[in-house]
């Protein structure tokens, strides 16, 4: 049979509230704590540091030159990736097809929802929207 040991607790010389202050787990010595108004990271996040999403968005939006039907075109990287994926799917690549199908289904569902919302508009709402579109086209 194993006898559990009691953890030794050091008692600091600093008196707190008239009793001895126990130093231990989650109770650092008072002299090593952060002082009020001082940060644990005084320099903070470095300037220009970007998270993963920002880096990915910036990288995918960079433009590159692509030869398309015999001439150069500048396109963002994400557009080139999508074009390549669709072209591979058209050639019969099953992986590309499996990647594209869920997005195609989502796109069709979103279009159906928009069509249902437009159909649900009253005649007055449609007239207001038409006036707004006509005013902005001029």
Helices and strands as residue ranges (DSSP letters): E 10-16, E 19-23, G 30-32, H 52-60, E 63-68, E 71-76, H 77-90, H 94-119, H 123-137
